Amino acid sequence: MDRDSFHPGPPAEIEAEPAGDRWTLLFVRELRHAPEKVWAALTDPARLREWAPFLADRDLGAPGAATLTVVDGDTAVPQPATVRRAEPPHLLEYTWGDDLLRWELTPSGTGTRLLLRHTLAERGMLPMVAAGWHLCLDVADHLLAGDPVGPIRGAEAKDFGWAELRDTYAERLGGQPDRP
């Protein structure tokens, strides 16, 4: 796909739920690819490099320590991660800095129902996190379809509808996002 013609798809199904003194974003996407193909995109460092907000120093398909490096333009910030559970091709759970991400993949028709549970400290960050994952997963869907867009990370996301998605998700979650 021509990167300049990329536009995000419609908002995803989302919810927020308390998790002790933290909050969990539940983000649901229907993808038109088999769970095995989605699993590879979630775990293989070469594929993650093409869509995720970070670079992984190793395959995330096995438990253990990892480093996920957040990329924003020329800035790269390594953060510790630990893969807690890896049950291919259905469940991947890892820490990323202070956050916990749990990816659940369920066969759905000819594709996959992806449920991401992203637990973080501040409720006001949920709309921003939802907008970021929305763009990343749109890019991943194109990549899996053989129509790559290239990663959209950090400040560059603002050029691809991130602010509008953030505001839509804030409204759906019943509040205003914290402003960066």
Solvent accessible surface area in square Angstrom, and as a share of the most:
residue,aa,sasa,rsa
1,M,83,0.37
2,D,94,0.49
3,R,68,0.25
4,D,130,0.67
5,S,56,0.36
6,F,5,0.02
7,H,141,0.63
8,P,38,0.24
9,G,30,0.29
10,P,114,0.72
11,P,49,0.31
12,A,7,0.05
13,E,101,0.45
14,I,21,0.11
15,E,99,0.45
16,A,27,0.21
17,E,67,0.30
18,P,93,0.58
19,A,40,0.31
20,G,80,0.77
21,D,131,0.68
22,R,61,0.22
23,W,64,0.23
24,T,10,0.06
25,L,0,0.00
26,L,21,0.11
27,F,0,0.00
28,V,15,0.09
29,R,34,0.12
30,E,107,0.48
31,L,8,0.04
32,R,141,0.51
33,H,15,0.07
34,A,48,0.37
35,P,12,0.08
36,E,109,0.49
37,K,87,0.37
38,V,3,0.02
39,W,25,0.09
40,A,27,0.21
41,A,2,0.02
42,L,4,0.02
43,T,5,0.03
44,D,43,0.22
45,P,39,0.25
46,A,65,0.51
47,R,95,0.35
48,L,2,0.01
49,R,124,0.45
50,E,61,0.27
51,W,2,0.01
52,A,0,0.00
53,P,26,0.16
54,F,1,0.00
55,L,42,0.21
56,A,14,0.11
57,D,95,0.49
58,R,64,0.23
59,D,71,0.37
60,L,1,0.00
61,G,22,0.21
62,A,52,0.40
63,P,88,0.55
64,G,28,0.27
65,A,83,0.64
66,A,8,0.06
67,T,46,0.27
68,L,0,0.00
69,T,26,0.15
70,V,45,0.26
71,V,26,0.15
72,D,59,0.30
73,G,64,0.62
74,D,156,0.81
75,T,78,0.46
76,A,62,0.48
77,V,73,0.42
78,P,90,0.56
79,Q,58,0.26
80,P,101,0.63
81,A,5,0.04
82,T,61,0.35
83,V,3,0.01
84,R,133,0.49
85,R,96,0.35
86,A,18,0.14
87,E,81,0.36
88,P,83,0.52
89,P,24,0.15
90,H,87,0.39
91,L,11,0.06
92,L,0,0.00
93,E,18,0.08
94,Y,3,0.01
95,T,26,0.15
96,W,30,0.11
97,G,31,0.30
98,D,126,0.65
99,D,34,0.18
100,L,46,0.23
101,L,0,0.00
102,R,62,0.23
103,W,2,0.01
104,E,37,0.17
105,L,4,0.02
106,T,69,0.40
107,P,84,0.53
108,S,41,0.27
109,G,87,0.84
110,T,136,0.79
111,G,6,0.06
112,T,0,0.00
113,R,85,0.31
114,L,0,0.00
115,L,16,0.08
116,L,0,0.00
117,R,71,0.26
118,H,5,0.02
119,T,18,0.10
120,L,10,0.05
121,A,59,0.46
122,E,98,0.44
123,R,90,0.33
124,G,19,0.18
125,M,69,0.31
126,L,0,0.00
127,P,6,0.04
128,M,17,0.07
129,V,26,0.15
130,A,0,0.00
131,A,0,0.00
132,G,24,0.23
133,W,7,0.02
134,H,0,0.00
135,L,1,0.01
136,C,6,0.03
137,L,3,0.01
138,D,9,0.05
139,V,1,0.00
140,A,3,0.02
141,D,22,0.11
142,H,36,0.16
143,L,38,0.19
144,L,9,0.04
145,A,49,0.38
146,G,62,0.59
147,D,50,0.26
148,P,69,0.44
149,V,11,0.06
150,G,17,0.16
151,P,37,0.23
152,I,4,0.02
153,R,30,0.11
154,G,40,0.38
155,A,62,0.48
156,E,68,0.30
157,A,10,0.07
158,K,119,0.51
159,D,116,0.60
160,F,29,0.12
161,G,19,0.18
162,W,26,0.09
163,A,34,0.27
164,E,114,0.51
165,L,13,0.06
166,R,19,0.07
167,D,62,0.32
168,T,47,0.27
169,Y,0,0.00
170,A,2,0.01
171,E,141,0.63
172,R,131,0.48
173,L,15,0.07
174,G,70,0.67
175,G,33,0.32
176,Q,143,0.64
177,P,8,0.05
178,D,62,0.32
179,R,140,0.51
180,P,122,0.77
